[in-house]
Structure formats: structure tokens, C-alpha cells
Amino acid sequence: MFDFEKEILDAGTLEITDREVTFAGGDKANNHLNLDKLEKYPELLHKVTEQMAYLILAHNCNVEFLAPIPSGGDILADMIAGHLNREGVDDIPVVKFEKIDNGMFSIKDEMAESITEGVVIDDASTRLSSLERFIQTPELSGKNLSFCAIWRRGNPEIELEIPIQKYWVVEKQIPFFITKDSEFSEFTRSKK
């Protein structure tokens, strides 16, 4: 069985920072899961997005569109749409959004009012704060949404309660502060 957790960490995605990082939910950390680095490993990125497409189909998500949270979900959504199309799901549009002031989002593309079933795509989640703000975008109001991301780095006990189906490729909590004795220390790369 393919070990997504190990392969993603081996790609150098977990970075120790020289200053505190503040996540969307306000938590502070000395590390960042930089999943953009997967672009340097096309075969791994292909497997990860293929697994995300599998999760979407396996959980009977009726997919009429993908809505990536910028910027972490943008490239992922395009690749997932390709996988879904190969699995016989007809031409899934990827509806793009942009981050605007105050941490909210605005739609960049047009979306037909007739489509109602969508999957929100992101790279990682901690408290689901970005998801909470994202689904408040007026164009997503009244849509039946689910959520799929690569990594669930937060503890489910601290997550916001958002009443939609949620799926992750890896569900492994990463502490906000990683020390040299942490189980993650061997995977960290310093970010200067």
C-alpha cells in the first residue's frame, strides 16, 4: 500500500520557519506544511490528486463542479477534474475564486445557477477556518457542498463544526511547535 504520509513528508513539505506562522484560525506555529512543493514531484502529485478523486467518487459525492480554495486548491482542482473525467464523470468545471480583503473570497469565474453539487478543494486544513469563510461566498450559498484536502493537520476536537462531508488523503495531526525530539523532526526542512 502506498504510504501517502511518508511520501509527502519525504518531499520536504514540512518546513520549520524562523518566525511564527499564523494560520487562518489564528493559531501560531513554528512550522508550515508547504504542499506547493509537490509540484516538484509530478508522479507523487499525480498519485495524491488521483487519491483525492477516488475519495470524492468513493463517498458518492455528486460532483457538478470543483471549487478550489485559493491558492492551495487551485492546481489540485484542475488535476482532480482530469482524473474524474477519465473515470467517466462528464466535464467537471473548476470554478475559480480569489482571496479578497478580510480573509473572505470572491468568485472569478461564472457559475451556472443550475449546478448545485460541488466539492471544495484545499491542500491542508487545521481548524477549517478557511473553509468556513470560503463557503460564505454568496455564489456558494444554497449549494450542496463537500470538502476534500490532502492533509488534515489539526485535531478534530479543535475544528469548527461545518455540516458538510469532509475527506482527506492523510489525517495526521502535526503539532504547532515541532522540537528536535518530535516524531516529525526528521522530515522538517528549514525555511530561511
C-alpha atoms as one frame of an Amber mdcrd trajectory, in Angstrom:
protein
   0.000   0.000   0.000   1.237   3.456  -0.906   2.238   5.483   2.162   0.976
   8.976   1.306   2.048  10.436   4.662   5.673   9.338   4.321   5.969  10.212
   0.637   4.514  13.701   1.136   6.815  14.389   4.092   9.822  12.933   2.238
   9.184  15.546  -0.465  10.292  18.219   2.037   6.850  19.721   2.501   7.119
  20.226   6.265   9.150  23.371   6.892  10.404  24.829  10.162  10.203  28.602
   9.952  12.483  31.174  11.580   9.435  33.199  12.660   5.980  32.217  13.795
   3.398  31.345  11.172  -0.216  32.341  11.825  -2.860  30.038  10.367  -6.301
  31.160   9.151  -7.838  30.179  12.515  -5.355  32.369  14.408  -3.153  29.537
  15.693   0.576  30.203  15.718   3.234  27.648  14.785   6.930  27.285  14.029
   6.211  25.096  11.009   4.301  25.120   7.761   3.103  22.269   5.559   4.114
  23.637   2.139   2.227  21.335  -0.207   3.103  23.537  -3.195   6.402  21.649
  -3.142   4.580  18.608  -4.515   4.733  20.325  -7.918   8.442  19.356  -7.989
   7.355  15.699  -7.786   4.865  15.217 -10.641   4.409  11.470 -10.087   3.626
  11.988  -6.400   1.295  14.914  -7.142  -0.463  12.720  -9.713  -0.957   9.950
  -7.115  -2.179  12.403  -4.472  -4.738  14.055  -6.770  -5.799  10.666  -8.098
  -6.446   9.601  -4.484  -8.460  12.776  -3.902 -10.594  11.953  -6.969 -11.036
   8.418  -5.648 -12.199   9.752  -2.259 -14.715  12.018  -3.972 -16.146   9.164
  -6.039 -15.989   6.591  -3.206 -18.113   8.778  -0.966 -20.781   9.204  -3.618
 -20.238  12.894  -3.992 -22.416  14.127  -6.839 -19.863  16.331  -8.496 -21.087
  19.074 -10.785 -18.203  21.456 -10.076 -14.968  21.792  -8.108 -14.324  24.940
  -6.082 -10.666  25.305  -5.037  -9.813  27.474  -2.020  -7.077  29.833  -3.284
  -4.270  29.320  -3.543  -3.734  25.851  -2.090  -6.518  24.178  -4.032  -6.111
  25.730  -7.477  -3.665  23.323  -9.146  -5.128  20.370  -7.266  -8.648  21.032
  -8.560  -7.505  21.120 -12.186  -5.748  17.771 -11.778  -8.650  16.209  -9.861
 -11.058  17.285 -12.608  -8.835  15.473 -15.110  -8.910  12.288 -13.013 -12.697
  12.492 -12.602 -13.139  12.989 -16.340 -11.081   9.839 -17.004 -13.345   7.961
 -14.572 -16.372   8.820 -16.679 -17.610  11.858 -14.780 -18.519  14.299 -17.526
 -16.558  17.510 -17.922 -16.340  18.828 -14.384 -15.848  22.607 -14.351 -13.359
  24.126 -11.942 -14.824  27.391 -10.660 -12.010  29.702  -9.546 -12.153  32.148
  -6.645  -9.774  34.772  -5.277  -8.955  35.914  -1.777 -10.114  39.446  -1.013
  -9.797  41.752   1.978 -10.664  40.485   5.468  -9.894  36.853   4.594 -13.036
  36.399   2.528 -13.342  35.149  -1.050 -14.823  36.331  -4.323 -15.694  34.311
  -7.422 -13.526  34.881 -10.524 -15.437  32.639 -12.949 -19.077  32.443 -13.825
 -21.024  29.543 -12.390 -24.326  28.317 -13.763 -27.102  28.649 -11.195 -28.386
  25.212 -12.207 -25.375  23.391 -10.772 -25.847  22.636  -7.099 -23.440  19.816
  -6.138 -19.825  20.785  -5.605 -16.624  19.770  -3.872 -14.417  22.370  -2.191
 -10.721  21.529  -2.684  -7.802  22.596  -0.484  -4.290  21.422   0.272  -4.412
  21.251   4.085  -6.674  22.073   6.999  -6.100  22.823  10.666  -9.335  24.248
  12.141 -11.311  24.540   8.882 -11.352  28.343   9.242 -10.626  28.925   5.546
 -13.384  26.509   4.605 -15.830  28.304   6.888 -15.087  31.670   5.255 -14.977
  30.159   1.756 -18.453  28.641   1.869 -19.844  32.043   2.884 -19.124  33.271
  -0.650 -22.561  34.295  -1.987 -22.240  32.160  -5.134 -21.870  29.042  -2.967
 -24.932  29.820  -0.871 -27.532  27.095  -1.152 -25.140  24.675  -2.868 -24.730
  21.127  -1.585 -21.000  21.026  -0.845 -18.441  18.545   0.406 -14.739  19.119
   1.150 -11.589  17.240   0.122  -7.985  18.106   1.037  -4.593  16.437   1.061
  -3.769  16.770   4.761  -5.776  17.158   7.968  -3.067  18.582  10.217  -5.361
  19.692  13.032  -7.048  17.787  15.788 -10.741  17.093  15.052 -11.525  18.362
  18.553 -10.410  21.898  17.625 -12.068  22.022  14.212 -15.043  24.217  13.536
 -18.274  22.308  13.132 -19.177  22.683   9.486 -22.043  20.423   8.440 -20.647
  19.060   5.176 -18.888  15.805   4.303 -15.106  16.063   4.614 -12.341  13.783
   3.259  -8.540  13.850   3.495  -5.791  11.765   1.912  -3.771  11.968   5.167
  -5.254  12.544   8.615  -2.225  13.071  10.831  -2.015  15.825  13.404   1.094
  17.974  13.194   1.942  19.896  16.383   2.001  23.666  16.144   5.540  23.678
  17.538   7.976  20.996  16.413  11.024  20.329  18.554  14.095  18.257  17.724
  12.546  15.383  19.708   9.292  15.410  17.708   8.351  12.468  15.514   8.265
  14.997  12.657  11.753  16.434  13.197  13.368  14.081  10.675  11.055  15.389
   7.942  11.495  19.105   8.552  13.399  21.417   6.296  14.486  24.844   7.481
  12.889  27.701   5.600  15.181  30.688   5.515
